[in-house]
Amino acid sequence: MLELKGTSFQKKVWDAIMNIPKGQVRTYKEIAVSIGHPNAYRAVASACKHNPYPIDIPCHRVVPIAGGLGNYLGVMNCERKKRLLEAEGVDVTLFKCLD
């Protein structure tokens, strides 16, 4: 079991992300809704940025609702995020890297 150090909000986000099945994605908005904070999608993105365990908490499975892949671990690292999703069987042709 991971010892997560963060705010209660961050812990809710990370828990929700750990429940995204391999090979699937969710939007920041979907995560926000699932934890009972439907308008906090930017805060969800911030929680992803502060993810202490990127292997165990697969934030690469969370994407923007408007398209693109978004950031990975707080930086524009679209190609890495794309490779991680592709390795899980996600059709990455549906996503574009946005500048």
N, CA, C and O atoms as a GROMACS GRO file, in nm:
protein
  396
    1MET      N    1   0.084  -0.119   0.000
    1MET     CA    2   0.000   0.000   0.000
    1MET      C    3   0.088   0.125   0.000
    1MET      O    4   0.186   0.133   0.074
    2LEU      N    5   0.054   0.220  -0.083
    2LEU     CA    6   0.130   0.343  -0.093
    2LEU      C    7   0.100   0.435   0.024
    2LEU      O    8  -0.014   0.446   0.068
    3GLU      N    9   0.204   0.499   0.072
    3GLU     CA   10   0.184   0.601   0.174
    3GLU      C   11   0.182   0.736   0.102
    3GLU      O   12   0.286   0.793   0.071
    4LEU      N   13   0.061   0.783   0.077
    4LEU     CA   14   0.044   0.906   0.000
    4LEU      C   15   0.047   1.028   0.092
    4LEU      O   16  -0.024   1.034   0.191
    5LYS      N   17   0.130   1.122   0.056
    5LYS     CA   18   0.137   1.249   0.129
    5LYS      C   19   0.089   1.358   0.036
    5LYS      O   20   0.152   1.389  -0.065
    6GLY      N   21  -0.024   1.415   0.072
    6GLY     CA   22  -0.084   1.521  -0.008
    6GLY      C   23  -0.211   1.567   0.062
    6GLY      O   24  -0.244   1.521   0.171
    7THR      N   25  -0.280   1.659  -0.002
    7THR     CA   26  -0.405   1.707   0.054
    7THR      C   27  -0.511   1.599   0.040
    7THR      O   28  -0.493   1.503  -0.036
    8SER      N   29  -0.621   1.614   0.111
    8SER     CA   30  -0.728   1.515   0.097
    8SER      C   31  -0.782   1.515  -0.046
    8SER      O   32  -0.820   1.410  -0.098
    9PHE      N   33  -0.787   1.631  -0.110
    9PHE     CA   34  -0.831   1.639  -0.249
    9PHE      C   35  -0.736   1.561  -0.340
    9PHE      O   36  -0.781   1.481  -0.422
   10GLN      N   37  -0.606   1.583  -0.325
   10GLN     CA   38  -0.509   1.512  -0.407
   10GLN      C   39  -0.523   1.361  -0.389
   10GLN      O   40  -0.517   1.285  -0.486
   11LYS      N   41  -0.541   1.318  -0.266
   11LYS     CA   42  -0.553   1.174  -0.239
   11LYS      C   43  -0.677   1.116  -0.306
   11LYS      O   44  -0.674   1.003  -0.355
   12LYS      N   45  -0.787   1.192  -0.310
   12LYS     CA   46  -0.908   1.146  -0.380
   12LYS      C   47  -0.881   1.133  -0.530
   12LYS      O   48  -0.924   1.037  -0.593
   13VAL      N   49  -0.811   1.230  -0.584
   13VAL     CA   50  -0.777   1.227  -0.727
   13VAL      C   51  -0.690   1.106  -0.756
   13VAL      O   52  -0.717   1.029  -0.848
   14TRP      N   53  -0.584   1.089  -0.678
   14TRP     CA   54  -0.491   0.978  -0.702
   14TRP      C   55  -0.561   0.843  -0.689
   14TRP      O   56  -0.532   0.750  -0.764
   15ASP      N   57  -0.652   0.832  -0.593
   15ASP     CA   58  -0.727   0.707  -0.576
   15ASP      C   59  -0.813   0.680  -0.700
   15ASP      O   60  -0.820   0.567  -0.748
   16ALA      N   61  -0.879   0.784  -0.749
   16ALA     CA   62  -0.962   0.769  -0.869
   16ALA      C   63  -0.878   0.728  -0.989
   16ALA      O   64  -0.920   0.645  -1.069
   17ILE      N   65  -0.760   0.784  -1.001
   17ILE     CA   66  -0.672   0.753  -1.114
   17ILE      C   67  -0.622   0.608  -1.104
   17ILE      O   68  -0.609   0.541  -1.207
   18MET      N   69  -0.595   0.562  -0.984
   18MET     CA   70  -0.550   0.424  -0.968
   18MET      C   71  -0.657   0.324  -1.010
   18MET      O   72  -0.627   0.206  -1.034
   19ASN      N   73  -0.782   0.369  -1.020
   19ASN     CA   74  -0.891   0.282  -1.060
   19ASN      C   75  -0.924   0.287  -1.209
   19ASN      O   76  -1.019   0.222  -1.254
   20ILE      N   77  -0.846   0.364  -1.285
   20ILE     CA   78  -0.865   0.365  -1.431
   20ILE      C   79  -0.800   0.239  -1.485
   20ILE      O   80  -0.680   0.219  -1.467
   21PRO      N   81  -0.876   0.154  -1.552
   21PRO     CA   82  -0.818   0.030  -1.605
   21PRO      C   83  -0.708   0.056  -1.708
   21PRO      O   84  -0.713   0.154  -1.783
   22LYS      N   85  -0.611  -0.030  -1.710
   22LYS     CA   86  -0.504  -0.024  -1.810
   22LYS      C   87  -0.568  -0.027  -1.948
   22LYS      O   88  -0.659  -0.106  -1.974
   23GLY      N   89  -0.519   0.059  -2.036
   23GLY     CA   90  -0.571   0.064  -2.172
   23GLY      C   91  -0.689   0.158  -2.190
   23GLY      O   92  -0.747   0.166  -2.298
   24GLN      N   93  -0.726   0.229  -2.082
   24GLN     CA   94  -0.836   0.324  -2.091
   24GLN      C   95  -0.787   0.461  -2.046
   24GLN      O   96  -0.685   0.474  -1.978
   25VAL      N   97  -0.861   0.563  -2.084
   25VAL     CA   98  -0.832   0.700  -2.040
   25VAL      C   99  -0.957   0.762  -1.981
   25VAL      O  100  -1.069   0.717  -2.008
   26ARG      N  101  -0.937   0.863  -1.900
   26ARG     CA  102  -1.045   0.946  -1.846
   26ARG      C  103  -1.002   1.091  -1.863
   26ARG      O  104  -0.883   1.121  -1.872
   27THR      N  105  -1.099   1.181  -1.868
   27THR     CA  106  -1.065   1.323  -1.876
   27THR      C  107  -1.050   1.379  -1.734
   27THR      O  108  -1.097   1.321  -1.636
   28TYR      N  109  -0.982   1.493  -1.727
   28TYR     CA  110  -0.970   1.561  -1.598
   28TYR      C  111  -1.109   1.590  -1.543
   28TYR      O  112  -1.132   1.579  -1.422
   29LYS      N  113  -1.200   1.626  -1.632
   29LYS     CA  114  -1.339   1.655  -1.592
   29LYS      C  115  -1.406   1.530  -1.535
   29LYS      O  116  -1.473   1.538  -1.432
   30GLU      N  117  -1.389   1.415  -1.600
   30GLU     CA  118  -1.449   1.291  -1.550
   30GLU      C  119  -1.397   1.254  -1.412
   30GLU      O  120  -1.472   1.207  -1.327
   31ILE      N  121  -1.269   1.277  -1.389
   31ILE     CA  122  -1.213   1.250  -1.257
   31ILE      C  123  -1.274   1.346  -1.155
   31ILE      O  124  -1.313   1.304  -1.046
   32ALA      N  125  -1.283   1.473  -1.191
   32ALA     CA  126  -1.342   1.572  -1.101
   32ALA      C  127  -1.485   1.534  -1.063
   32ALA      O  128  -1.523   1.541  -0.946
   33VAL      N  129  -1.564   1.494  -1.160
   33VAL     CA  130  -1.702   1.453  -1.135
   33VAL      C  131  -1.705   1.330  -1.045
   33VAL      O  132  -1.785   1.322  -0.951
   34SER      N  133  -1.618   1.234  -1.072
   34SER     CA  134  -1.619   1.107  -0.997
   34SER      C  135  -1.584   1.124  -0.850
   34SER      O  136  -1.623   1.042  -0.766
   35ILE      N  137  -1.511   1.232  -0.818
   35ILE     CA  138  -1.477   1.254  -0.676
   35ILE      C  139  -1.566   1.359  -0.610
   35ILE      O  140  -1.541   1.401  -0.497
   36GLY      N  141  -1.670   1.400  -0.682
   36GLY     CA  142  -1.767   1.492  -0.624
   36GLY      C  143  -1.733   1.639  -0.633
   36GLY      O  144  -1.790   1.721  -0.560
   37HIS      N  145  -1.640   1.675  -0.720
   37HIS     CA  146  -1.601   1.815  -0.742
   37HIS      C  147  -1.605   1.846  -0.891
   37HIS      O  148  -1.500   1.862  -0.953
   38PRO      N  149  -1.725   1.853  -0.949
   38PRO     CA  150  -1.739   1.860  -1.094
   38PRO      C  151  -1.671   1.979  -1.163
   38PRO      O  152  -1.643   1.972  -1.283
   39ASN      N  153  -1.645   2.085  -1.092
   39ASN     CA  154  -1.582   2.202  -1.153
   39ASN      C  155  -1.433   2.212  -1.123
   39ASN      O  156  -1.369   2.311  -1.157
   40ALA      N  157  -1.378   2.111  -1.060
   40ALA     CA  158  -1.238   2.118  -1.015
   40ALA      C  159  -1.142   2.046  -1.110
   40ALA      O  160  -1.042   1.989  -1.065
   41TYR      N  161  -1.171   2.048  -1.238
   41TYR     CA  162  -1.086   1.975  -1.332
   41TYR      C  163  -0.945   2.032  -1.340
   41TYR      O  164  -0.850   1.957  -1.366
   42ARG      N  165  -0.929   2.163  -1.319
   42ARG     CA  166  -0.794   2.220  -1.318
   42ARG      C  167  -0.717   2.175  -1.194
   42ARG      O  168  -0.596   2.154  -1.200
   43ALA      N  169  -0.788   2.161  -1.084
   43ALA     CA  170  -0.724   2.110  -0.962
   43ALA      C  171  -0.686   1.963  -0.978
   43ALA      O  172  -0.588   1.918  -0.921
   44VAL      N  173  -0.764   1.888  -1.057
   44VAL     CA  174  -0.730   1.749  -1.087
   44VAL      C  175  -0.598   1.748  -1.164
   44VAL      O  176  -0.509   1.667  -1.135
   45ALA      N  177  -0.584   1.837  -1.262
   45ALA     CA  178  -0.459   1.846  -1.338
   45ALA      C  179  -0.343   1.880  -1.247
   45ALA      O  180  -0.232   1.827  -1.263
   46SER      N  181  -0.366   1.967  -1.152
   46SER     CA  182  -0.261   2.002  -1.056
   46SER      C  183  -0.223   1.883  -0.968
   46SER      O  184  -0.105   1.863  -0.939
   47ALA      N  185  -0.321   1.805  -0.928
   47ALA     CA  186  -0.292   1.685  -0.849
   47ALA      C  187  -0.208   1.587  -0.930
   47ALA      O  188  -0.118   1.522  -0.877
   48CYS      N  189  -0.237   1.577  -1.060
   48CYS     CA  190  -0.155   1.491  -1.147
   48CYS      C  191  -0.012   1.542  -1.152
   48CYS      O  192   0.083   1.464  -1.149
   49LYS      N  193   0.002   1.672  -1.160
   49LYS     CA  194   0.135   1.733  -1.165
   49LYS      C  195   0.217   1.698  -1.041
   49LYS      O  196   0.339   1.683  -1.049
   50HIS      N  197   0.150   1.683  -0.928
   50HIS     CA  198   0.218   1.655  -0.801
   50HIS      C  199   0.215   1.508  -0.762
   50HIS      O  200   0.236   1.474  -0.646
   51ASN      N  201   0.189   1.422  -0.858
   51ASN     CA  202   0.183   1.278  -0.836
   51ASN      C  203   0.318   1.226  -0.786
   51ASN      O  204   0.418   1.235  -0.858
   52PRO      N  205   0.323   1.171  -0.663
   52PRO     CA  206   0.451   1.124  -0.609
   52PRO      C  207   0.492   0.985  -0.661
   52PRO      O  208   0.608   0.946  -0.645
   53TYR      N  209   0.400   0.911  -0.721
   53TYR     CA  210   0.428   0.775  -0.766
   53TYR      C  211   0.373   0.753  -0.908
   53TYR      O  212   0.270   0.686  -0.924
   54PRO      N  213   0.440   0.807  -1.010
   54PRO     CA  214   0.385   0.798  -1.146
   54PRO      C  215   0.371   0.655  -1.199
   54PRO      O  216   0.292   0.633  -1.291
   55ILE      N  217   0.444   0.560  -1.146
   55ILE     CA  218   0.428   0.422  -1.191
   55ILE      C  219   0.300   0.362  -1.133
   55ILE      O  220   0.225   0.295  -1.204
   56ASP      N  221   0.275   0.387  -1.006
   56ASP     CA  222   0.159   0.330  -0.937
   56ASP      C  223   0.031   0.410  -0.957
   56ASP      O  224  -0.079   0.354  -0.953
   57ILE      N  225   0.046   0.539  -0.977
   57ILE     CA  226  -0.070   0.627  -1.000
   57ILE      C  227  -0.057   0.675  -1.145
   57ILE      O  228   0.010   0.774  -1.172
   58PRO      N  229  -0.122   0.606  -1.238
   58PRO     CA  230  -0.098   0.628  -1.381
   58PRO      C  231  -0.165   0.754  -1.437
   58PRO      O  232  -0.263   0.745  -1.510
   59CYS      N  233  -0.111   0.868  -1.402
   59CYS     CA  234  -0.168   0.995  -1.448
   59CYS      C  235  -0.164   1.010  -1.600
   59CYS      O  236  -0.233   1.095  -1.656
   60HIS      N  237  -0.082   0.928  -1.665
   60HIS     CA  238  -0.079   0.936  -1.812
   60HIS      C  239  -0.213   0.894  -1.872
   60HIS      O  240  -0.238   0.919  -1.990
   61ARG      N  241  -0.298   0.831  -1.793
   61ARG     CA  242  -0.430   0.789  -1.840
   61ARG      C  243  -0.534   0.901  -1.832
   61ARG      O  244  -0.651   0.880  -1.865
   62VAL      N  245  -0.493   1.019  -1.788
   62VAL     CA  246  -0.586   1.132  -1.774
   62VAL      C  247  -0.553   1.236  -1.881
   62VAL      O  248  -0.439   1.280  -1.894
   63VAL      N  249  -0.655   1.274  -1.958
   63VAL     CA  250  -0.637   1.364  -2.072
   63VAL      C  251  -0.737   1.479  -2.065
   63VAL      O  252  -0.839   1.468  -1.997
   64PRO      N  253  -0.709   1.588  -2.135
   64PRO     CA  254  -0.803   1.701  -2.139
   64PRO      C  255  -0.929   1.666  -2.217
   64PRO      O  256  -0.924   1.587  -2.311
   65ILE      N  257  -1.040   1.725  -2.179
   65ILE     CA  258  -1.166   1.702  -2.248
   65ILE      C  259  -1.165   1.767  -2.387
   65ILE      O  260  -1.235   1.722  -2.477
   66ALA      N  261  -1.086   1.872  -2.403
   66ALA     CA  262  -1.084   1.948  -2.529
   66ALA      C  263  -0.997   1.883  -2.637
   66ALA      O  264  -0.986   1.937  -2.747
   67GLY      N  265  -0.938   1.771  -2.607
   67GLY     CA  266  -0.850   1.706  -2.703
   67GLY      C  267  -0.705   1.718  -2.662
   67GLY      O  268  -0.673   1.783  -2.562
   68GLY      N  269  -0.620   1.658  -2.738
   68GLY     CA  270  -0.478   1.658  -2.704
   68GLY      C  271  -0.452   1.560  -2.591
   68GLY      O  272  -0.542   1.490  -2.544
   69LEU      N  273  -0.328   1.558  -2.549
   69LEU     CA  274  -0.290   1.467  -2.441
   69LEU      C  275  -0.264   1.539  -2.310
   69LEU      O  276  -0.266   1.477  -2.204
   70GLY      N  277  -0.240   1.669  -2.317
   70GLY     CA  278  -0.209   1.741  -2.195
   70GLY      C  279  -0.066   1.717  -2.151
   70GLY      O  280   0.014   1.659  -2.225
   71ASN      N  281  -0.035   1.762  -2.033
   71ASN     CA  282   0.100   1.748  -1.980
   71ASN      C  283   0.118   1.612  -1.914
   71ASN      O  284   0.021   1.539  -1.891
   72TYR      N  285   0.243   1.580  -1.885
   72TYR     CA  286   0.273   1.458  -1.812
   72TYR      C  287   0.372   1.494  -1.703
   72TYR      O  288   0.483   1.540  -1.730
   73LEU      N  289   0.330   1.473  -1.580
   73LEU     CA  290   0.410   1.507  -1.461
   73LEU      C  291   0.446   1.654  -1.457
   73LEU      O  292   0.557   1.691  -1.416
   74GLY      N  293   0.353   1.737  -1.500
   74GLY     CA  294   0.368   1.881  -1.487
   74GLY      C  295   0.447   1.949  -1.596
   74GLY      O  296   0.467   2.071  -1.591
   75VAL      N  297   0.491   1.875  -1.695
   75VAL     CA  298   0.564   1.937  -1.805
   75VAL      C  299   0.505   1.889  -1.937
   75VAL      O  300   0.438   1.786  -1.944
   76MET      N  301   0.531   1.965  -2.040
   76MET     CA  302   0.484   1.926  -2.172
   76MET      C  303   0.571   1.810  -2.220
   76MET      O  304   0.677   1.832  -2.279
   77ASN      N  305   0.526   1.690  -2.195
   77ASN     CA  306   0.599   1.571  -2.232
   77ASN      C  307   0.504   1.478  -2.305
   77ASN      O  308   0.486   1.362  -2.269
   78CYS      N  309   0.445   1.532  -2.408
   78CYS     CA  310   0.340   1.464  -2.481
   78CYS      C  311   0.386   1.331  -2.542
   78CYS      O  312   0.313   1.232  -2.536
   79GLU      N  313   0.503   1.330  -2.599
   79GLU     CA  314   0.550   1.208  -2.665
   79GLU      C  315   0.566   1.094  -2.565
   79GLU      O  316   0.535   0.979  -2.596
   80ARG      N  317   0.614   1.124  -2.447
   80ARG     CA  318   0.628   1.018  -2.345
   80ARG      C  319   0.490   0.966  -2.302
   80ARG      O  320   0.470   0.846  -2.291
   81LYS      N  321   0.397   1.058  -2.279
   81LYS     CA  322   0.261   1.019  -2.241
   81LYS      C  323   0.199   0.934  -2.352
   81LYS      O  324   0.132   0.834  -2.325
   82LYS      N  325   0.221   0.975  -2.475
   82LYS     CA  326   0.169   0.902  -2.589
   82LYS      C  327   0.226   0.760  -2.593
   82LYS      O  328   0.152   0.665  -2.617
   83ARG      N  329   0.356   0.746  -2.570
   83ARG     CA  330   0.419   0.612  -2.571
   83ARG      C  331   0.364   0.524  -2.460
   83ARG      O  332   0.341   0.405  -2.481
   84LEU      N  333   0.342   0.582  -2.342
   84LEU     CA  334   0.287   0.504  -2.231
   84LEU      C  335   0.146   0.453  -2.264
   84LEU      O  336   0.114   0.337  -2.238
   85LEU      N  337   0.064   0.540  -2.321
   85LEU     CA  338  -0.072   0.498  -2.358
   85LEU      C  339  -0.069   0.395  -2.470
   85LEU      O  340  -0.145   0.298  -2.467
   86GLU      N  341   0.017   0.416  -2.566
   86GLU     CA  342   0.028   0.321  -2.677
   86GLU      C  343   0.070   0.183  -2.626
   86GLU      O  344   0.020   0.081  -2.675
   87ALA      N  345   0.160   0.179  -2.530
   87ALA     CA  346   0.205   0.052  -2.473
   87ALA      C  347   0.092  -0.022  -2.403
   87ALA      O  348   0.097  -0.144  -2.387
   88GLU      N  349  -0.011   0.053  -2.360
   88GLU     CA  350  -0.127  -0.008  -2.294
   88GLU      C  351  -0.237  -0.043  -2.392
   88GLU      O  352  -0.341  -0.096  -2.352
   89GLY      N  353  -0.216  -0.016  -2.520
   89GLY     CA  354  -0.314  -0.052  -2.620
   89GLY      C  355  -0.413   0.058  -2.655
   89GLY      O  356  -0.511   0.033  -2.725
   90VAL      N  357  -0.390   0.180  -2.607
   90VAL     CA  358  -0.478   0.292  -2.639
   90VAL      C  359  -0.448   0.338  -2.782
   90VAL      O  360  -0.332   0.349  -2.821
   91ASP      N  361  -0.552   0.365  -2.859
   91ASP     CA  362  -0.535   0.417  -2.994
   91ASP      C  363  -0.492   0.563  -2.985
   91ASP      O  364  -0.575   0.653  -2.971
   92VAL      N  365  -0.362   0.585  -2.992
   92VAL     CA  366  -0.309   0.720  -2.974
   92VAL      C  367  -0.329   0.809  -3.096
   92VAL      O  368  -0.301   0.929  -3.091
   93THR      N  369  -0.378   0.752  -3.206
   93THR     CA  370  -0.406   0.837  -3.323
   93THR      C  371  -0.523   0.930  -3.294
   93THR      O  372  -0.545   1.027  -3.367
   94LEU      N  373  -0.597   0.902  -3.189
   94LEU     CA  374  -0.709   0.989  -3.150
   94LEU      C  375  -0.662   1.115  -3.080
   94LEU      O  376  -0.740   1.209  -3.061
   95PHE      N  377  -0.535   1.118  -3.040
   95PHE     CA  378  -0.482   1.230  -2.962
   95PHE      C  379  -0.370   1.299  -3.037
   95PHE      O  380  -0.291   1.236  -3.107
   96LYS      N  381  -0.364   1.429  -3.023
   96LYS     CA  382  -0.258   1.508  -3.083
   96LYS      C  383  -0.179   1.576  -2.971
   96LYS      O  384  -0.234   1.609  -2.866
   97CYS      N  385  -0.052   1.596  -2.995
   97CYS     CA  386   0.029   1.674  -2.903
   97CYS      C  387   0.007   1.821  -2.936
   97CYS      O  388   0.034   1.865  -3.048
   98LEU      N  389  -0.041   1.896  -2.840
   98LEU     CA  390  -0.066   2.039  -2.860
   98LEU      C  391   0.049   2.118  -2.799
   98LEU      O  392   0.100   2.084  -2.693
   99ASP      N  393   0.088   2.224  -2.867
   99ASP     CA  394   0.194   2.310  -2.814
   99ASP      C  395   0.143   2.401  -2.707
   99ASP      O  396   0.220   2.480  -2.651
   0.00000   0.00000   0.00000
